[in-house]
Amino acid sequence: MFSANKGTADFTESRIDIKKLSIGIVQARIIEPITNALAQACKAELIALGVREKYINHVIVPGALEIPVALQAMAEKTKYDALIALGCIIRGVTYHFELVANESGAGVSRVSLDYKVPIANAILTTENLEQAIARKTEKGRDAARVAVEMANLMEAI
């Protein structure tokens, strides 16, 4: 599998105090071994980047389709600098794969645009469990880095 070269963000010149960054995480419970690993990697990376654990609010919803409404509830509070969506949709496991993948992704984007809050979308969409296992840790870390980078960018704009 090819990996995208996403470059490296430089957080040393951050415009915001990363230690005071407030991050909301919404995790889907379905396919819990994968989503738990996503969440663990994401939170560990946030802390490694300097986000304080007390400023990380992590909630769990039943599935990917429920992620957008929880993100919306968080966005309405306007206390979050960035949000993170964590989930897993597997074609071989999820009967209505295309519907769940499309609607959850569209919902995440809609919340981000409507509330002008950056959302790192780490809802995995894979063909099988093996692909999900291979991606879970790196995608969790990526979501943390994207959230911090986008919060910084939004502050700079």
CORKA-V258653 format. One record per residue. N is the residue number from 1. PHI is phi as a letter, one per 20 degrees, with the letter a starting at -180 (* if undefined). Layout:
N_PHI / N_PHI
This chain:
1_* / 2_e / 3_d / 4_f / 5_e / 6_e / 7_m / 8_c / 9_f / 10_d / 11_e / 12_f / 13_d / 14_f / 15_e / 16_d / 17_e / 18_g / 19_f / 20_d / 21_f / 22_d / 23_c / 24_d / 25_d / 26_d / 27_d / 28_f / 29_f / 30_f / 31_l / 32_g / 33_g / 34_f / 35_f / 36_f / 37_f / 38_g / 39_f / 40_f / 41_f / 42_f / 43_f / 44_f / 45_f / 46_g / 47_f / 48_f / 49_f / 50_o / 51_f / 52_f / 53_g / 54_f / 55_d / 56_d / 57_d / 58_d / 59_c / 60_c / 61_d / 62_f / 63_b / 64_f / 65_f / 66_e / 67_g / 68_g / 69_f / 70_f / 71_f / 72_f / 73_f / 74_f / 75_f / 76_f / 77_f / 78_l / 79_d / 80_e / 81_e / 82_a / 83_c / 84_c / 85_d / 86_c / 87_a / 88_b / 89_c / 90_d / 91_g / 92_f / 93_d / 94_e / 95_g / 96_d / 97_g / 98_f / 99_f / 100_f / 101_f / 102_f / 103_f / 104_f / 105_f / 106_f / 107_f / 108_f / 109_f / 110_f / 111_f / 112_g / 113_f / 114_f / 115_d / 116_l / 117_c / 118_f / 119_c / 120_e / 121_e / 122_d / 123_e / 124_f / 125_c / 126_c / 127_f / 128_b / 129_f / 130_f / 131_f / 132_f / 133_f / 134_f / 135_e / 136_g / 137_f / 138_f / 139_f / 140_f / 141_f / 142_g / 143_g / 144_f / 145_f / 146_f / 147_f / 148_f / 149_f / 150_f / 151_f / 152_f / 153_f / 154_f / 155_f / 156_e / 157_f
